[in-house]
Amino acid sequence: MGRGERRGGGRTALLLVALTLAAASLTLLAACGGHGDRHVSLVFAGSLIVPFDRLATEFERTHPGLRVTTEAHGSIQAIRQVTELGRRFDLVVTADAQLIPPLMYDKNVPGSGQPFASWYVTFATNRMVLAISPKSPLAGQFTVQNWYKLLTRPGVRFGLADPRFDPAGYRALMVLQLAERYYHDPIIFENVVMGQFTTPVTVERQGQRDVIQVPEILETQPGSSLVLRDQSIELDALLETGDLDCALEYESVARQTGLRYLRLPAAIDLGEQRDATVYGSVAVKLASQRFASVKPVFAGGVIKYALTIPSNAPDPQQAREFAAWLLSPAARQVFEATYQPLITPQADHYDLVPEEVRQACARPG
């Protein structure tokens, strides 16, 4: 293995896909029966499937008579289940905290005059790594010094989550742009991304930031070496089968699935607070009609997961109880056992956070 390269441990990538399907089935079962049961419903970022599967089981074990129903999507799609598709969940958990204000604070529940959410709590972090297929002919050749060069070799298939749906996708684009400055190579992004799509993904310098412009229609060119999927977890099965050589993925997921992966320099992996200013030199703008009422510009920064309770949650009391438990020491043990790194919970709009949840948060100031 090259310097910085590691192997994950735990579950396989195929299990992640199976869990996604099982989660959707569980939600349908809850809707079709068990009217007398108490239950709490969760919709969350796909990168949290493994810990949330265990968390749901543990919460049910310690709360007899209560069922937890779960559903995973790319974070943007998870929020859209509530705000655009009219579905009601007790808890929304996203892999990027900055999605919540424009997509939930600034949109009202129809007929209520209330925003979909008015607060969130950050509680976890991550870092981007290069996940590598064990079946790739280049599996043993990726190093911290050469990984971005290998992405452009003929025949190398590189996976990307769709940045219109999944923060892992637009964070992957940020990593490639940050790499240009780190490696003193001004055409890394161009070599890897440009020319791969029927409508180009471009980069514009705006003030002190490089803004990556993602078009409304994002389709790969025929014969492209870049493979696009709605969620990053969909790429993991392709890595295991050898249909992909590599993909930019969260470290927690690479470890959970047992994939080999390469640790990237801290200055580009979006995982270190000391490099937050550097990360802020890039941003992604989505040219999408679904964001017509907001400004879909997401700034580079340290990865932060966040949770909130929608104002139209089916069972607000149960939602508060589960959210508070999710920030408790017992839940933290589950996160740690599944390689999900945590941070001290911090609240946005601290005074609006329910008391049960606020007790786990650091006080502002």
Secondary structure, DSSP 8 states (H G I E B T S, - for coil): --TTEEE--SS-HHHHHHHHHHHHHHHHHHHHS-TTSEEEEEEEEGGGHHHHHHHHHHHHHHSTTEEEEEEEE-HHHHHHHHHTS----SEEEES-GGGHIIIIITSB-TTT--BS-S-EEEEE---EEEEE-TT-TTTTT--TTTHHHHTTSTT--EEEE-TTT-HHHHHHHHHHHHHHHHTT-TTHHHHHTTTSBSS--EEEEETTEEEEEE-SS--B-TT-SEEEESSTHHHHHHHHHTS-SEEEEEHHHHHHHT-EEEE--TTTSS--GGGHHHHTTEEEEE--GGGTTS--EEE-----EEEE--TT-S-HHHHHHHHHHHTSHHHHHHHHHTT--EEEEEEESGGGS-HHHHTTSB---
